Amino acid sequence: MNSLQLSCPAKLNLKLEVLGKRNDGMHEIKTQFQLINLFDEISINKTSRKSLSVKTNLGASIEGENNIVFDAIQSLSDYAGEELYCDVEIIKNIPLGGGLGGGSSNAAAALIGTNFLFKLGVSYPELMKIAETLGADVPFFVFGKNAYASGVGEKLVEDTKYSNTKYLLLFPQIHSSTKDLFSKWDELNKDLQKSIVLEEENSFLPIFLEQNQEIKKVFNELNEDNSFKLSGTGSTIFCAYNDQSKVEKILKKIPTKWRHSFCEPLQCSPLLTYLN
């Protein structure tokens, strides 16, 4: 086998609490991850050229060494002590900076896919250790099942409840920086942090809305009749629905430049097929 095609699912954070900052600068969190059927597509092709290339349909700004997939394959290569020469192509359907974990899902696919394609024999616990070094959401996507997460996102407990909830996702077409929102969180006084954790399902919601007044206005209007949430550090907002007429009313209220997607839950990730 010289090539492999993989589907990388997105996730929603049904809940997200920031519990505190550790001495190493990382943040302790508690979150509930839900996989959904919105996918990026990755193809990994072995090459005779002694190089690693990563290309996307979105251009140079997230290609090559600027892409977490490059880091993932390089980390696996270093761990296995074997050069992994391949061309990676990524079709991005999951919005960048949308709080849906697209980059982290791509990184997990790169770890699992190259391990499988090159027959490296790196075990699941070892892949999880490498995933932890790449980013807070990457271990979840290697885990590949709906989960409650704690620590910095690496302590995972499977959520075994079956869900058939349908979700409407709204994309305001802005890039929300995780690093920036964590910095803003750290600037809040401790009492305000505590009250936000008690009152909000997502600790970042008030900060995100304060930074994006145009989105705040739409969010508040939508929430008069619905229960919208923020995923991750944004910018995607979403709600559960079971009534199509309700959805049509929502879509009439959103700005014309916003995109939207109808998604359903996944019980597990298609990446699990390629775990040894």
C-alpha positions in Angstrom: 0.0 0.0 0.0 1.4 3.4 -1.1 -1.4 5.8 -0.2 -4.2 6.2 2.3 -7.4 8.4 2.3 -8.8 9.5 5.7 -11.8 11.4 6.9 -11.2 13.6 9.9 -14.3 14.5 11.9 -15.0 17.8 13.6 -16.1 18.1 17.3 -18.4 20.3 19.3 -17.8 21.2 23.0 -21.2 20.7 24.6 -19.7 22.1 27.8 -16.4 23.7 28.5 -15.1 25.0 31.9 -11.7 26.6 32.5 -10.6 25.5 36.0 -7.3 27.3 36.4 -3.8 27.9 35.0 -0.9 25.5 35.8 2.7 26.4 36.6 3.7 25.3 33.1 1.3 27.9 31.6 -1.3 25.3 30.4 -4.9 25.5 31.6 -6.9 22.8 33.4 -10.2 22.3 31.8 -13.3 20.1 31.9 -15.2 19.6 28.7 -17.7 17.3 26.9 -16.6 16.4 23.4 -19.1 15.4 20.7 -17.9 14.1 17.3 -20.0 15.3 14.3 -20.3 14.3 10.6 -18.4 17.4 9.3 -15.1 16.2 7.8 -11.8 17.3 6.4 -10.3 14.8 3.9 -6.6 13.9 4.0 -4.6 11.8 1.5 -1.2 10.5 2.5 1.0 9.3 -0.4 4.4 7.7 0.0 7.0 9.4 -2.2 10.4 8.5 -3.6 11.6 12.1 -3.0 13.3 12.5 0.3 10.9 15.1 1.6 7.7 15.7 3.5 5.2 18.0 1.9 1.8 19.2 3.2 -0.6 21.0 0.9 -4.2 22.2 1.4 -7.0 23.6 -0.7 -6.7 26.9 1.2 -3.2 27.9 0.1 0.3 28.5 1.4 -0.6 30.1 4.8 -1.3 26.7 6.3 1.0 24.5 4.2 4.3 22.8 4.9 5.8 23.6 8.3 2.9 26.0 9.0 0.6 23.0 9.3 0.2 20.9 12.5 0.2 17.8 10.2 3.8 18.5 9.4 4.6 18.6 13.1 2.6 15.4 13.8 4.5 13.4 11.1 7.8 14.8 12.1 7.1 13.9 15.8 6.1 10.4 14.8 9.2 10.1 12.6 11.5 11.2 15.5 9.7 8.8 17.9 9.9 5.8 15.5 13.5 6.6 14.4 12.5 6.3 10.8 12.2 9.0 8.0 8.6 9.2 6.7 8.8 10.7 3.2 5.3 11.5 2.0 3.0 14.0 0.2 0.0 15.0 2.3 -3.0 16.7 0.7 -5.8 18.1 2.9 -9.2 19.2 1.7 -10.4 21.6 4.5 -14.2 21.7 5.0 -14.0 22.4 8.8 -13.7 26.2 9.2 -10.3 27.5 10.5 -10.5 29.2 13.9 -14.0 27.9 14.3 -13.6 26.0 17.6 -14.4 22.7 15.9 -10.9 21.1 16.2 -10.1 20.8 12.4 -6.4 21.1 12.8 -6.2 18.8 15.8 -8.3 16.2 13.9 -5.9 16.5 10.9 -3.0 15.9 13.3 -4.6 12.8 14.8 -5.3 11.5 11.3 -1.6 12.1 10.3 -0.4 10.2 13.3 -2.8 7.3 12.9 -2.5 7.2 9.0 1.3 7.4 8.7 1.7 4.8 11.5 -0.6 2.5 9.5 0.7 3.3 6.0 4.4 2.9 7.0 3.7 -0.2 9.3 5.6 1.5 12.1 3.9 -0.6 14.8 3.7 2.4 17.3 1.1 1.4 19.9 -2.1 3.3 20.8 -0.7 4.5 24.2 2.4 5.7 22.4 0.4 7.6 19.8 -1.6 9.2 22.6 1.7 10.4 24.3 2.8 12.0 21.0 -0.6 13.5 20.5 -0.4 15.3 23.9 2.8 17.1 22.7 0.9 18.5 19.7 -2.1 20.2 21.2 -4.9 19.9 23.8 -7.5 18.4 21.4 -5.3 16.0 19.5 -5.5 13.2 22.1 -9.3 13.3 21.9 -9.2 12.8 18.1 -6.8 9.8 18.5 -9.1 8.4 21.2 -11.9 8.7 18.6 -14.9 8.3 20.8 -17.2 10.9 22.4 -15.7 11.8 25.8 -15.6 13.8 28.9 -12.1 15.4 29.1 -10.2 16.9 32.0 -6.6 17.9 32.8 -5.4 19.9 29.7 -7.7 17.7 27.5 -5.6 14.5 27.8 -7.6 12.7 30.5 -10.5 11.1 28.6 -13.5 9.1 29.8 -15.8 7.7 27.0 -19.3 9.1 26.9 -21.3 5.9 26.1 -24.7 7.6 25.8 -26.2 7.2 22.3 -27.1 10.6 20.8 -29.3 11.2 17.8 -29.5 15.0 18.3 -29.3 17.1 15.1 -27.2 20.3 15.2 -27.4 23.5 13.3 -23.9 25.1 13.1 -23.5 28.8 12.3 -20.1 30.1 11.0 -19.7 33.9 11.4 -16.7 33.8 9.1 -14.2 35.1 11.6 -11.0 33.4 12.9 -11.1 33.1 16.7 -7.7 32.7 18.4 -7.6 30.1 21.2 -4.4 31.7 22.5 -5.9 35.1 22.6 -9.1 34.0 24.4 -7.0 32.1 27.0 -5.0 35.3 27.6 -8.2 37.3 28.0 -9.4 34.7 30.5 -6.2 35.0 32.5 -6.7 38.8 32.7 -10.1 38.4 34.5 -10.2 38.6 38.3 -10.7 35.3 40.2 -14.2 36.2 41.4 -15.4 37.0 37.8 -13.8 33.7 36.6 -15.7 31.8 39.3 -19.0 33.4 38.4 -18.6 32.7 34.7 -17.8 29.0 35.4 -21.0 28.8 37.5 -23.3 30.6 35.1 -22.0 29.6 31.6 -21.8 26.3 29.9 -18.8 27.6 28.0 -16.4 29.7 30.0 -15.2 31.6 26.9 -18.7 32.7 25.8 -18.8 36.1 27.5 -15.2 37.0 26.4 -15.9 35.9 22.8 -19.1 37.9 22.6 -17.5 41.0 24.2 -14.8 40.9 21.6 -17.3 40.5 18.7 -20.1 42.9 19.2 -21.7 42.2 15.8 -21.9 38.4 16.7 -23.1 39.3 20.2 -26.1 41.1 18.8 -27.1 38.2 16.5 -26.4 35.6 19.3 -28.7 37.5 21.7 -31.5 37.8 19.2 -31.2 34.1 18.3 -31.2 33.1 22.0 -34.6 34.7 22.6 -36.2 31.5 21.0 -33.3 29.0 21.0 -30.5 27.7 23.0 -27.3 28.5 21.1 -23.8 27.5 22.4 -20.3 28.4 21.5 -17.9 25.5 20.5 -14.4 25.7 22.0 -13.1 29.3 21.8 -15.4 30.0 18.9 -16.2 31.2 16.4 -18.8 28.6 15.6 -22.1 28.8 17.5 -24.6 25.9 17.4 -27.9 24.7 18.6 -29.7 21.3 18.7 -32.9 21.2 16.7 -35.7 18.7 15.8 -38.1 21.1 14.0 -37.3 22.2 10.4 -39.6 25.3 10.6 -37.6 26.5 13.6 -34.4 26.2 11.6 -35.9 28.2 8.7 -36.7 31.0 11.2 -33.1 31.0 12.5 -31.6 31.2 9.0 -33.7 34.2 8.2 -32.2 36.1 11.2 -28.5 35.5 10.5 -26.3 37.9 8.4 -26.0 36.9 4.7 -22.2 36.5 4.9 -22.5 33.8 7.6 -22.3 30.1 6.5 -24.2 27.3 8.1 -24.1 23.5 8.2 -26.5 20.8 9.3 -24.7 18.1 11.3 -25.5 14.8 13.1 -23.6 13.2 15.9 -21.1 10.4 15.4 -20.6 7.6 18.0 -17.0 7.1 16.9 -14.4 8.4 14.5 -13.7 6.7 11.1 -10.0 7.1 12.0 -10.4 4.1 14.5 -10.4 1.8 11.5 -6.6 2.4 11.1 -5.5 2.1 14.8 -3.4 -1.0 15.3 
